[in-house]
Amino acid sequence: MDDDAIGLAFARVSVQDAAEGKDWDGLAAAFTDARAREQRLREEGKPLASRAGQQVVEWQRLIGLVAELEWPAYELALDEQAQAWRTEHDAWVAQAREQAGRLLRKRLGRAQEAELPVHLSGDGWRRLQTLSRQLGVGPDRVLEVPAEHVQAAGGEGLVQVPAVSVAYPLQPGEQGAGSWR
C-alpha cells in the first residue's frame, strides 16, 4: 500500500467513525464543515488539503448512501463498501505491524551480535580451512553455527554440540564471509 492509499484509507476510516449514528442533517453539516476545512487548507497551501479532500468525498458517499437506502442514520455495520475497505485496511495494518515486528527483532538480534577475534594454531587453521572447503562454506560459518548450539556437557569444562548443518551455497569463486580472508 503506497502513501496515497494509506492516506485515503485513514481518511475514510476517520469519516466513517465520525459519521456513525448521524442522521442526514448531521452528515450534511459534517460535509459542509469538511468542505470548508479543505478549501481553507488549499488556500493556505497546506499538504493536508488532499487528505481533507478525501474526507469530503467520503462524506458525500455517506450522504448519498443514507439518502438512497433511506436509513434514519448512518450505520457502519450496514455499509458493505466501508466493511470491505476496513477489511483491506485491517489486513494492511496487520501486515505493517508484522513487518515492523520482524524489523525490530532483526535489529535487536544485530544489536546482540558480537565479533570475536579468534587465534588458531597453524594446525587448527589448516583443519578449519580443509573442513570448510569440504562443507562448501567459509571458516567463519564452521565456527559460527556450532557456537550457536554449544551446550555444557557435565562437569570438568566439557561442552557438546549436537549435529547441525552449517551448509549454505556459496557462489563460484567465493570463499565465504568473514574476517578470515
Buried (B, 14 or more C-beta within 10 A) or exposed (E): BEEEEBBBBBBBBBBBEBBEEBEBEBBBEBBEEBBEBBBEBBEEEEEBBBBBBBBBBBBBBBBEBBEEEEBEEBBBEEBEEBEEBBEEBEEBBEEEEEEEEEEEEEEEEEEEEEEEEEEBEEEEBEBBBEEBEEBEBBBBBBBBBBEEEEEEEEEEEEEEEEEEEBEEEBEEEEBBEBEBE
